């Protein structure tokens, strides 16, 4: 089971987003049979089987084992990933194109970059998984509190200078190209849960 899988097909996305199928995917982080799932979710086994076949057809669930009970074979399935992300390319081929947005300081540009990141890394991860190789990545994720817009602007200038200096120092025209994305955005305020 993968940690995260990027869904690249509109049909697979529709299958994963169906409420019943999404619930079955959530339950299948632990391998289970149709009969076991039916008891867990309170849906008839035949209906669970119908949904499992659709999920399996799109590669969202896979066979974990087969158990034999007399003349009956019980199929035990599990989700192909612990969680799923739908690629923006499923919605539109241009959905993950940051070049379509000239304002590099806009939220739209950042979302397009994130979409391209999901699409590209999803394809690379799938290829690495198919060949049994490891995908070389680097991720830095941190929080920083700026006291003012001036502090944020000064930080952006210093960060830009540092990244450009490092890129110039380590870039080789004959090297394997890597994409470096550095982004910052305000952390959304979490809504307090309403009490009844």
C-alpha positions as CSV (number, residue, x, y, z in Angstrom):
1,X,0.0,0.0,0.0
2,X,1.3,3.4,-1.0
3,X,1.2,6.3,1.5
4,X,-0.4,8.7,-1.1
5,X,-1.6,8.0,-4.7
6,X,-2.3,10.6,-7.3
7,X,-5.4,9.9,-9.3
8,X,-4.9,10.8,-12.9
9,X,-8.2,9.5,-14.5
10,X,-11.5,11.3,-14.4
11,X,-13.3,7.9,-14.1
12,X,-11.1,6.8,-11.2
13,X,-11.7,10.2,-9.5
14,X,-15.4,9.8,-9.9
15,X,-15.2,6.3,-8.5
16,X,-13.1,7.5,-5.5
17,X,-15.4,10.5,-4.8
18,X,-18.6,8.5,-4.7
19,X,-19.7,8.6,-1.0
20,X,-20.1,4.8,-0.6
21,X,-16.9,4.0,-2.4
22,X,-15.0,6.7,-0.5
23,X,-16.2,5.1,2.7
24,X,-15.1,1.6,1.5
25,X,-11.7,3.0,0.6
26,X,-11.4,4.4,4.1
27,X,-12.2,1.1,5.6
28,X,-9.8,-0.8,3.3
29,X,-6.7,0.7,4.8
30,X,-7.0,-2.6,6.7
31,X,-7.5,-5.6,4.3
32,X,-11.1,-7.0,4.4
33,X,-13.5,-9.2,2.5
34,X,-16.8,-8.0,1.0
35,X,-18.6,-9.9,3.8
36,X,-16.5,-8.2,6.5
37,X,-17.0,-4.8,4.9
38,X,-20.7,-5.3,4.6
39,X,-20.9,-6.0,8.3
40,X,-18.7,-2.9,9.1
41,X,-20.6,-0.4,7.0
42,X,-24.1,-1.9,7.2
43,X,-24.6,-2.4,3.4
44,X,-25.6,-5.6,1.7
45,X,-22.7,-7.8,0.6
46,X,-23.8,-7.8,-3.0
47,X,-23.9,-4.0,-3.1
48,X,-20.4,-3.9,-1.4
49,X,-19.2,-6.3,-4.1
50,X,-20.5,-4.1,-6.8
51,X,-18.7,-1.0,-5.5
52,X,-15.5,-3.0,-4.8
53,X,-15.4,-4.2,-8.5
54,X,-15.7,-0.6,-9.6
55,X,-12.8,0.5,-7.3
56,X,-10.7,-2.5,-8.4
57,X,-11.3,-1.7,-12.1
58,X,-9.7,1.7,-11.5
59,X,-6.8,0.3,-9.5
60,X,-7.9,1.9,-6.2
61,X,-8.2,-1.4,-4.4
62,X,-6.1,-4.5,-4.9
63,X,-6.2,-8.2,-3.9
64,X,-4.4,-8.7,-0.6
65,X,-5.1,-12.5,-0.4
66,X,-7.5,-15.3,-1.2
67,X,-8.9,-17.5,1.6
68,X,-10.4,-20.9,0.8
69,X,-13.3,-22.1,2.9
70,X,-14.3,-25.5,1.6
71,X,-15.3,-24.9,-2.0
72,X,-15.6,-21.2,-1.6
73,X,-12.8,-18.6,-2.3
74,X,-13.0,-15.4,-0.3
75,X,-11.2,-12.4,-1.8
76,X,-9.6,-10.1,0.7
77,X,-8.9,-6.6,-0.7
78,X,-7.1,-3.5,0.5
79,X,-6.9,0.1,-0.7
80,X,-3.9,0.7,-3.0
81,X,-3.0,3.8,-0.9
82,X,-3.6,5.2,2.5
83,X,-4.9,8.4,0.9
84,X,-5.5,9.8,-2.5
85,X,-5.1,13.2,-4.2
86,X,-6.9,14.0,-7.5
87,X,-4.6,15.6,-10.0
88,X,-5.8,18.9,-11.4
89,X,-5.1,17.5,-14.8
90,X,-8.2,15.4,-14.3
91,X,-10.4,18.5,-14.4
92,X,-8.5,20.3,-17.2
93,X,-5.3,19.9,-19.1
94,X,-4.4,23.5,-18.4
95,X,-5.5,23.3,-14.7
96,X,-1.9,22.8,-13.6
97,X,-0.2,25.3,-15.9
98,X,1.4,28.1,-13.9
99,X,2.6,29.7,-17.1
100,X,-1.1,30.6,-17.8
101,X,-0.9,33.1,-14.9
102,X,1.4,36.1,-15.3
103,X,1.1,37.3,-11.7
104,X,3.7,35.3,-9.9
105,X,2.7,36.8,-6.6
106,X,-0.9,35.7,-6.8
107,X,-2.7,32.9,-5.0
108,X,-3.8,31.6,-8.4
109,X,-0.2,31.2,-9.5
110,X,0.7,29.3,-6.3
111,X,-2.3,27.0,-6.7
112,X,-1.2,26.3,-10.3
113,X,2.3,25.5,-9.1
114,X,1.0,23.2,-6.5
115,X,-1.2,21.5,-9.1
116,X,1.8,21.0,-11.4
117,X,3.8,19.6,-8.5
118,X,1.0,17.1,-7.8
119,X,0.8,16.1,-11.4
120,X,4.6,15.8,-12.0
121,X,5.5,14.1,-8.7
122,X,2.5,11.8,-9.0
123,X,3.7,10.6,-12.4
124,X,7.3,10.2,-11.2
125,X,6.2,8.3,-8.0
126,X,4.1,5.9,-10.2
127,X,7.0,5.3,-12.5
128,X,9.4,4.8,-9.6
129,X,7.0,2.4,-7.9
130,X,6.6,0.4,-11.2
131,X,10.4,0.0,-11.5
132,X,11.0,-0.5,-7.8
133,X,13.3,2.5,-7.6
134,X,13.3,5.3,-5.0
135,X,12.2,8.8,-6.1
136,X,14.8,11.4,-5.0
137,X,12.9,14.3,-3.4
138,X,13.6,17.1,-0.9
139,X,10.9,18.8,1.1
140,X,11.2,21.6,3.6
141,X,8.0,22.6,5.5
142,X,8.2,25.1,8.3
143,X,6.2,28.0,9.8
144,X,7.5,31.5,10.3
145,X,5.7,34.4,12.0
146,X,6.4,37.8,10.4
147,X,5.8,40.9,12.5
148,X,5.2,43.1,9.5
149,X,5.0,43.2,5.8
150,X,8.5,44.8,5.8
151,X,9.9,41.8,7.6
152,X,8.2,39.4,5.1
153,X,9.6,41.4,2.1
154,X,13.1,41.4,3.6
155,X,12.9,37.7,4.2
156,X,11.7,37.2,0.6
157,X,14.7,39.2,-0.6
158,X,17.2,37.2,1.5
159,X,15.7,33.9,0.6
160,X,15.7,34.8,-3.1
161,X,19.4,35.8,-2.9
162,X,20.3,32.6,-1.1
163,X,18.4,30.3,-3.5
164,X,19.9,32.0,-6.6
165,X,23.4,31.7,-5.1
166,X,22.9,28.0,-4.3
167,X,21.4,27.3,-7.7
168,X,24.3,29.0,-9.5
169,X,26.8,27.1,-7.4
170,X,25.3,23.6,-8.0
171,X,23.7,23.9,-11.4
172,X,25.4,22.1,-14.3
173,X,24.0,22.2,-17.8
174,X,24.7,18.5,-18.3
175,X,23.1,17.5,-15.0
176,X,19.7,15.9,-14.4
177,X,17.2,18.7,-14.2
178,X,15.2,19.1,-10.9
179,X,12.4,21.5,-10.2
180,X,12.8,23.7,-7.1
181,X,9.6,25.3,-5.8
182,X,9.7,27.6,-2.8
183,X,6.4,29.0,-1.6
184,X,4.9,30.8,1.3
185,X,1.4,31.6,2.2
186,X,-0.5,32.7,5.4
187,X,-1.6,29.7,7.5
188,X,-5.4,29.6,7.4
189,X,-7.1,30.2,10.7
190,X,-8.9,27.1,11.9
191,X,-12.5,27.6,12.5
192,X,-13.6,26.8,16.1
193,X,-16.1,24.0,16.2
194,X,-19.5,25.2,17.0
195,X,-21.0,23.7,20.2
196,X,-24.6,22.7,20.2
